[in-house]
Amino acid sequence: MSKNVPIKSAEEIAKSREAGKLAADVLRMIAPHVKPGVSTEELDRLCHDYIVDELKVIPANVGYHGFTKTVCASVNHVVCHGIPSPTKILKKGDIINIDVAIIKDGWFGDTSRMYFVGEPSQLARRLVNVTYEAMRAGILQVRPGATLGDVGHAIQTVAHREGFSVVREYCGHGIGKVYHDAPQVLHYGNPGEGLRLEEGMIFTIEPMINAGKRDVRELPDGWTVVTRDHSLSAQWEHMVAVTASGFEILTPWPDGLGEYPAIA
């Protein structure tokens, strides 16, 4: 343990890797269904049935602190934790983050991706692309001896360069047999500060980037978080393991990277 951060063995990393790949496969499966006219509840149902019937694992979000759905579906100005609903119908130009978590043999896999519904606005496309670049910049800092401040600084540098802002109320987290474990992974920070990384640590990097100001508020449902200024928000999430020479992404996309650059 390093400051109460679990250090995983090679066998434990293998179990996290298996869970992470299954979570990523759910996001591959749902991609062709993200289109105008579909409700976020329908997307949730498809993910639930795929997780339970095809992958034969447990949807981790169902019942988590009272959450009733399988995925978080966060559309446009929703920053995170959007609750799938039959009345939320996707329309052309929307952007949506789908966040999924599963449990395989007691180990959690957790990842999210952005999707375009039809053709997005230039701002929406730029925000989504920059948010991916910010996540990528943070992941590329991961290696033994680096700090979480290095990771956060890399993320905020990309976002601020483009005139965007970084949400500070929510962060990445350690993960393994515990869904949300130490450490907290902030998406802003100063180089050289914070926890020093060691081989065997596993955590998520999941920056939330707003097109406007960073301020957010939680809706009365107790889950949905939105931008205060109603500006667009985007998020990507990968699970990352610290290796002897750098990092390994435990939630690789089984359908390829498309237009997005590799993280290597």
Secondary structure, DSSP 8 states (H G I E B T S, - for coil): -BTTB----HHHHHHHHHHHHHHHHHHHHHGGG--TT-BHHHHHHHHHHIIIIII--EETTTTGGG--SSEEEEETTEEE-----TT-B--TT-EEEEEEEEEETTEEEEEEEEEESSS--HHHHHHHHHHHHHHHHHHTT-STT-BHHHHHHHHHHHHHHTT-EE--S--EEE-SSSSSEEEEE-SS--TT-S-B--TT-EEEE--EEESS-S-EEE-TTSS-EEETT---EEE-BEEEEE-SSSEEESS--TT--TTS----
